[in-house]
Amino acid sequence: MGKGEKGRRGGKGRGGKNSFSILLSSFLLLSLPFLSFKPKHEYHVSVTQMQFNPALKSFEVSLRIFTDDLERALSENNGNKRFTIKNDDQNDKFVQQYIQKSFAFTDSQKKTVAWKYIGKEQEEDATWVYLEIPFQGTLSGCILQNSTLMDVFEDQVNMTNVKYAAEKRTFLFKKGQAVHFL
């Protein structure tokens, strides 16, 4: 092997290990900001579970919302203030206010039932929002509104599963269909 070949095969000459190490190090340093980048999802959907608890005479509600979508909604509804959702943040007041505008339960007497905000829990790319809705009676004639994030995303779909006694139903809420009779 001649002098020229040693450099091409990984020796310490021009184009060898040192050059490769410098090139690799430079690439990694330049790539670091992108390694923590979370790709945005291409769809806008939330999943809500409403399960009746007969002992408490209330619906236990959990809304699963993509965290980045919720942060954007909070921002747009609060003068473009920047929000970062975490478990130990001080954003519960803002989350509760936002959900109050988009999630409502009306009983068979056409009275909106006040729900109680229990809290939120952030995990990976989603945030769970927990509510409790006191309820007595039957679902016949009740109305549910779930327009969460529809003010932010035109293609938002909110899938809502309602379990009451032995009855289990699923509703899809979207623009133009943000209210359903249960």
C-alpha positions in Angstrom: 0.0 0.0 0.0 1.4 3.4 -1.0 1.3 6.7 0.9 -1.8 7.8 -1.0 -3.8 4.7 -0.2 -3.2 4.9 3.5 -5.1 8.2 3.7 -8.1 6.8 1.8 -8.3 3.7 4.0 -8.6 5.4 7.3 -5.0 6.3 8.2 -4.2 9.6 10.0 -3.5 11.4 6.7 -5.8 13.6 4.9 -9.4 12.2 4.9 -8.6 9.7 7.7 -9.9 9.1 11.2 -9.2 12.6 12.5 -11.0 14.2 9.6 -13.9 11.8 10.0 -14.1 12.4 13.8 -14.1 16.2 13.3 -16.8 15.8 10.6 -18.9 13.5 12.9 -18.5 15.8 15.9 -19.5 18.8 13.9 -22.6 17.0 12.5 -23.7 15.9 16.0 -23.3 19.4 17.4 -25.3 20.9 14.6 -27.9 18.2 14.9 -28.5 18.5 18.7 -31.3 21.1 18.5 -33.1 18.8 16.1 -32.7 15.6 18.2 -35.1 17.0 20.8 -37.6 18.2 18.2 -41.0 16.4 18.4 -42.7 16.0 15.1 -46.2 17.5 14.9 -49.0 15.1 14.4 -51.0 15.4 11.2 -54.4 14.9 12.7 -56.4 16.7 15.3 -58.4 14.4 17.6 -59.2 14.1 21.2 -60.8 11.2 23.1 -63.2 11.6 25.9 -64.4 8.9 28.3 -67.6 9.6 30.3 -68.4 6.8 32.7 -71.2 6.9 35.2 -70.3 6.1 38.8 -73.5 5.1 40.6 -72.0 5.3 44.0 -71.1 9.0 43.5 -74.1 9.7 41.3 -71.9 11.4 38.7 -70.1 11.0 35.5 -66.3 10.7 35.7 -64.9 12.4 32.6 -61.4 12.2 31.2 -60.5 14.1 28.1 -57.2 13.1 26.3 -55.9 16.0 24.3 -52.6 16.4 22.4 -50.5 18.6 24.6 -49.3 20.9 21.8 -52.8 21.4 20.6 -54.0 22.4 24.1 -51.0 24.7 24.5 -51.9 26.4 21.2 -55.6 26.7 22.2 -54.7 28.3 25.6 -52.3 30.7 23.9 -54.9 31.8 21.3 -57.5 32.3 24.0 -55.2 34.3 26.3 -53.7 37.0 24.2 -51.0 34.7 22.6 -49.3 34.2 26.0 -47.0 31.2 25.7 -48.2 28.1 27.6 -46.2 24.9 28.4 -48.2 22.2 30.0 -46.5 20.1 32.7 -47.8 18.3 35.8 -46.5 20.9 38.2 -47.4 24.0 36.3 -49.8 26.8 37.3 -52.0 26.5 34.2 -55.0 24.6 35.8 -57.0 27.9 35.9 -56.5 28.4 32.2 -57.3 24.8 31.3 -60.5 24.9 33.3 -61.6 28.2 31.7 -60.9 26.8 28.2 -62.7 23.5 28.8 -65.7 25.4 30.3 -66.2 27.2 26.9 -66.2 24.0 24.9 -67.6 21.1 27.0 -71.1 21.2 28.4 -73.7 18.7 29.6 -77.4 19.6 29.6 -79.9 17.4 31.4 -83.3 16.3 30.2 -84.9 19.4 31.8 -82.7 21.5 29.5 -80.6 22.8 32.4 -76.8 22.9 31.9 -75.2 20.9 34.6 -72.2 22.5 36.3 -69.2 20.2 36.3 -66.3 20.1 38.7 -62.7 20.4 37.4 -60.6 17.7 39.1 -57.3 18.5 37.4 -55.0 17.5 34.6 -52.1 15.1 34.0 -49.5 15.4 31.3 -47.9 12.3 29.9 -45.7 12.0 26.8 -47.5 13.9 24.0 -51.0 14.1 25.6 -52.7 15.8 28.5 -55.5 14.2 30.4 -58.1 16.6 31.8 -60.4 15.2 34.5 -64.0 16.4 35.3 -66.9 15.2 37.4 -70.5 15.8 36.4 -73.2 15.2 39.0 -76.1 13.3 37.4 -79.4 11.7 38.4 -82.0 10.5 36.0 -81.8 9.0 32.5 -79.8 9.9 29.5 -82.9 10.3 27.3 -83.2 14.0 26.3 -79.7 14.9 27.6 -77.4 16.9 25.4 -73.6 16.9 25.2 -71.5 19.6 23.6 -67.8 18.8 22.9 -66.3 21.5 20.7 -62.9 21.3 22.3 -60.2 22.7 20.0 -62.6 23.4 17.2 -61.9 27.1 17.5 -58.3 26.3 16.7 -58.4 23.4 14.1 -60.9 23.1 11.3 -60.4 19.4 11.1 -60.7 18.7 14.9 -62.6 15.6 15.8 -63.6 14.8 19.4 -64.5 11.1 19.9 -66.6 10.7 23.1 -67.4 7.4 24.7 -70.3 7.5 27.1 -71.0 4.6 29.5 -74.1 4.7 31.5 -75.3 1.5 33.3 -75.1 -1.3 30.7 -75.3 1.2 27.8 -72.2 2.2 25.9 -72.2 4.7 23.0 -69.7 6.6 21.0 -70.2 10.0 19.5 -68.1 11.9 17.0 -68.0 15.7 17.4 -66.7 17.9 14.6 -67.3 21.3 13.0 -71.0 21.6 12.3 -71.7 18.7 14.7 -70.4 19.9 18.1 -73.6 18.9 19.9 -75.3 15.5 20.2 -78.5 14.2 21.9 -77.6 11.3 24.2 
